[in-house]
Amino acid sequence: MIDKQDELYKDMMAVRQLPVVPTMLEVICQITEMRFAAVARVTQARWLACSVRDEVQFGLEEGGELKVETTLCNEIRDSHKPIVIDDVDIDPLYKHHHTPKIYGLKSYISVPIFLKDGTFFGTLCAIDARPAKVNNSKIIGMFTMFADLLAFHLQSLDLLERSHTANIELQNKNKTLSNTNFDLDSFVYIASHDLKVPIANIKGLLHALSETVAEEDLDREAVNQIIGMMKDSLKRLTVTVKELSAVVKIEKNCEEGTTEEINIAEVVEDVKQDLHHLLLESGAEIEVNCKNAPKLNFLKKNLKSILSNLLSNAIKYRSPERPLKVIVKLYESGGKVHLSVTDNGLGIPSDRQDKVFTMFKRFHDHVKGSGLGLYIVKRMIDKAGGRIKVRSTLNKGTTITITF
């Protein structure tokens, strides 16, 4: 039996799925009195038995192969015409042919099977070691009719399979569209809410500034305080708009670019350069564990963005009780490549961990942020066909694991 990964396996299984084939081969043997019949898949390089009826122990089973150059089916593939032999010994065309000599044949009949789109599939054939009366319109007509019937059923199976595949693809697209619509609704609703807060603050501060400036005795300290608060609100607004733009960009362009083999240590070093001031301020120690690491192919710019988000989060939410240590590890487990980022920071409460990748979710108020970082990371991983999960213990630390 050929391997499931073989390029012809699908064709063989298509023939075997047709319940009419065994009956067809039995009828052929009964009417022709030949004791071996088969449906063969024939290509330029191979001859494969898809279905067999063997009453003489010829030794060829379903999934068995013959060297295509030793078969008459090889000639039928080129000529597109049947070959019919009653008795090799008296046949002027084939009495000296190599195929009957190789296999000990006396009688032979084989007709081509063409799919409805004109593609040559293979042959319907019968052989025997003794002569048989098959070179007549009745037998040839039966073989031709059976070959057409096989082609019809094979084409129907192909259409059903393509219809099933298209239906599954449509369902997946509908599911993706539903999820996208849900995400879009959430995005618009929450984004508008998040933008309203700094805008409302600025509006209120402008009103307060107007009243202060209108006073006869101008309080410069109060003015400077209001201006400082306005700058803070504008900064919040700028950060929110920037991160919302990043979300939109990821949704549109996440898959643009070429994947490449990643050197994880180099990417982490690049991120550390970008986060240089934060690392100095926090005194964080970043350790990279990629000894004997598997190969990882990914979009480098996306992986850098992912690690930047995860490492900056680890710095933001470090514990004041101990020096921050972060371990970035690339490893293989269960046949998959995994990338984990582990810190010894504040941790996340167990009842909130399922919401950590949700848009605008934040669980520590002492640090400024929009709550979009981990959402962005998850979207990039989702679009790459990977998975991301969090495991955290409050006041001990957090591990984010990505499976590629």
N, C-alpha and C positions, 0 to 999 in steps of 0.2 A: 504494500500500500504506500502511495506517495505521501510525503509530508504535508501537513495542513498549510504550511507556508509556501508550498509549491505553486507556481503561477497557473498550473492547469488543474489544481485541486478543485477549485470552484466549478469548473466546467464538468469534471467528473461527477461531482455531487449533484449538479443540476440534472444530469442524465439519470442518476440513481434515484432522484426524487420523483421521477415520472413512473407512476404505477403501471402504465401501459407497456413499458419496455420489456419486462420479463415475459409477458404474454406474447408480445410481438416476436421475440426471439424463439419462443417455443413453437409458435405457428410456422415460422421460417424453417425450423428443423423438421417439423412434421411434413410440410408440403414439399420441401426440396429433398428430404431424406438425407440431408447433410447433418453431420453430428457436432458441428461447432459453429456458433454464430456470435457476433459481437457488434457493439456500437463503439467505434474508436474515435478519439480526438486526435486529429492529425495536424501537425504544424510542419514548418519547413525543417525543423530539427528533431521532432519527436513523434512517436506513435504510442498512444496511451489507451489501454482498454478501460472504457467507462462502465460497460455492462457486458456480461459474458454468459453464454449457455454452452457448457462443455460436456458432451456425452462420451467423449473418447479420451479424457484425461490428456488433452493437448499440453496442459501444464501452464496455461496462461490464465491468471485470475484478474478480477477487477483491481485496477490500480497497477497492474503489470505493464511492462513496456517492451517493445521490440525496437531494434535499430531501424529507424525509419527508412534508411537507404536499402534495407533488405526486403521491404514490403512493396506490393503492387499499389497500395494506397498512396504511396509517395508519387507514383505516376498519375494517379487519379487527381491528386491535389493540383497538379500542373495542367492536366488536360481537361478537367472538369467533366469527364465522361466515364460511364460505368465500364467495368471490365468483367466479362463473363466467359468462363471456360467450362465446357462439359468434361473434356478429357485432355489433360495436358499432353499426353503422348501423341495425340493426333491433331493437336492445335498448331497450325502453321506459325502463329505469332509467338506462342509461349512455350513450345516444347523444348526450347533451349534456354529459356529464361532462368536467371539465377534464383528467383524467389521460390518456384516450385521445388527446385533441387534442394534449397536450404531447409525447407519445412516439410518436404515429402508430400506435396500436394498433388492431387489428381484433378479435383474439381474446385472451382472458385467463382464467387460472384461478389461484387462490391459496387455500391452506388454512392455517389457523393451526397453529403447533407449540407444544404445551403440554408442559412438563416434568411429570414424574410428581407433583411437589408442587403442581401447578396454576399454576406461573409461566408467563406468556406469554413465549416465546423469540423468535418471529418467524414467518416464513412460508416455505412451499414453493410456488413459483410458476412459471408458464410464460407466455410472451407471443409474439405474432407480428403481423406487419403485414398478414396475410391471415386471413380467417375460418377457424375450425376447429370441428369437432364435439366439444366437450368437456363440454357440459352434459347429462351422462347419468350413471346410477348406476355404470357400469363405470369411467369415468375418475375421477369424484369419489371412488369407493371406493378406487381405486388411490392417489390422492393422500393420502387420509386414512390409509391403511395405511402409506404411506411416511413421513408426518408422525409417526405413532405410533412407527415404527421409529427415526426420527431422535431422537425424545424419549427412547426407551429407551437408545440408545447414548450420548447426551449425559449422561443421568443416571448411566449406568454409569461413564463417564469421570470424572464429578465424584466419584463414590463411591471410585473407584480413587485419584484424586488426594488426596482427603481421608484415605483409608486410608494412603497413602504419607506424607503430611504428619504424620499422627498417629504413624506408626511412627518417623519421624525424630525427632519431638518426644520420643517415649518413649525412644528410644536416647540422646538428649541428656540427658534427665532421669536415666536410669540411669547415664550417665557422670558427671553432676554428683553423683549420690548416692554413687557409688563413690568419687569424689574426696573428697567430704565425709566419708564413713566413714573413709577413709584418714587425712584430716586430723584427724578426731576421735580416732582411735586414737593418732596421733602426739601430738596435743595432750594427751590423758589421760596417756600414758606419760611424755612429757618433762616435762609440768607437774608430775606427782607427784614426779618425780625432782628438779626444780628447787625444789619446796617442801620436800622432805625435808632438803636441805642446811642451810638456815637453822634449820629446826626441830631437827635433830640437834645443831647448834651450840648453840642455846639450851638444849637438854636437858643437854648436856655442861657448859655454863657454869653452869647452875643447880646441878648436882652439885658442881662446883668451888667455887661460892659457898657452898653448904651446908657443905662441909668447912672452908672458910676461916673462916666465921662460928662454927663449932663449936670452933675452936681457942681456947685460953685467952688467948693473946696475940693479939688481933685486929689483923691487918695491914690498916689502912684503905687504904693505897695499893694493895694487891692486890685489895681489895674494889672500889675505884673502877675499877681496870683491868678487872676481870671485868664490872662493870656497863656500862662503856663498850663492851666487846666484845658484850655482850648487846644493847645499844641498836643497835649496828651490824648485828647479825644480824636484829633486829626491823625495822630500816629496809630491809634487803634483802628480807625477807619481805613487807613492806608494798608495796614497789615491784613485786615479782613478782606479788602478788595483784592489784594495780591494773592491771598490763599484761595479765594473763590475763583480767581482767574486761573490758578494752577489746577483746580479741579476741572474746569472746563477744558483746559489744554490737555489734560490726561484723558478725558473722555473722547477727545477728537484725535489726538496724536500719539496715544500711548504706544501703539504698535509700529510707529514709524522708526526706521533705522534698521541696522543689521546686528544680529546677535554675534557675539564673539566669545572665545574662551576667556574667562575672567580670572585674573590674579587677585584673589580677595585681599591679600596683604597690601597690594598697591592701591586698591580702591579705598581701603580703610585709611591708608596714609594720606590720600587725597582729601578725604573727609576731615581728617584731623587737622590738616592745614586750613581748611575752611572754617573749622570751629576752634582755631588756635586760641583766641581770647577767652572763649568760654572754658576751654580746657585749663588754661592758666589760672583763671579765676576760681574754678572749682577744685583744682588739684587732682582731677580725675586720672585714673590709670586705665588705659585701654590695652587689653591683651588680645592678640589674634592667635587662634589655635587652628591652623590649617595643615598640620603635619599629616602626610598620607591622605590628603583631601582628594575627593573625586573631582573630575572635570565639571565645571559649571559653565554652560553657554547661556548668555543673557544679554540684554541691551545694557551696555555699560553705564550710560547716562541715567537709566532708570534705577539700576542697582545702587549707583552713587546717591541718588535722591532718597532711596529707601533707607540706606544706612545712615545718611545724614539726618533723616527724621528720627530714626530709632536712637541714635547716639545723642542727639540734642535733647530728646525726651528724657533719656537716662540722666543727663546733666541737670536738666530743669527739675526733675523730681527725685533728686538725690536726698539721702537722709542727712540731717545735721549731726547725727550721733556717730557717724563713722566716715572715713575717707571713701570716696566713690571708686568702685572697681567695676569695669565692664569687660565681659569676655565675649568676643566675636568668634564663633566656631562654625566651620564648614565641614560636614561629614556625610557619610552615606549610611542609610539604615533602611531595611526592608526594600532594597532595590531602588530607593529614591534618594535624591540629593537634598540635604537639609542645611539651612543656614539659621543659626540661633544667635540672639543677642541677649545676654544675661547681665543684670545689674543687681547691686545690693542696696537699692534705694528704698523709697517709701512703700512701694507695693500698691496693689489695687484691692479693694474689698472684694471678697468672693462673689457677693450678690450683684456686683457691677461689671464683672469681667466680660459678660456676654454682650455688653454695650460699648466696649472699648473702641471698636472700629466703626461706631456710628458717627455720622456727621455732627459736628459741633458739640460732642460729648466731652466734658472735662470733669475730673474727679478731685482735683486739688485747686483751691482758689487762691493760694498764696503766690502762684506763678501766673503771669499774663500769658494768654494764648487764645487761639480761636477754636481749638478742638477739631481742627481739620487734618492735622498731620497724619494720624494713624488711619483715618479714612482714605486719604490720598495713597498711603502705602498699600492698603488693602485693594483699592481699585487697580493699582498697577499689577499687583500679584494676581488678582482675578483675571485681568485681561491677558496675562501671560499663561493662564491655565494652571496656576499654582494654588496653594492653600496657605493660610496664615492662622496661627492660633496663639493664645496667650495663656501663660500659667504664672500665677502670682500669689505671694503670701504677704499679707499686710505687715509692714514694718520689717520685712526681711528682703524683699526684692522681687524682680519680675524677669521672666524669660519670654521673649517673642520668638517663635519658631516659624520659619518659612519653608514649605516643602515645594520643590520644583518638579 
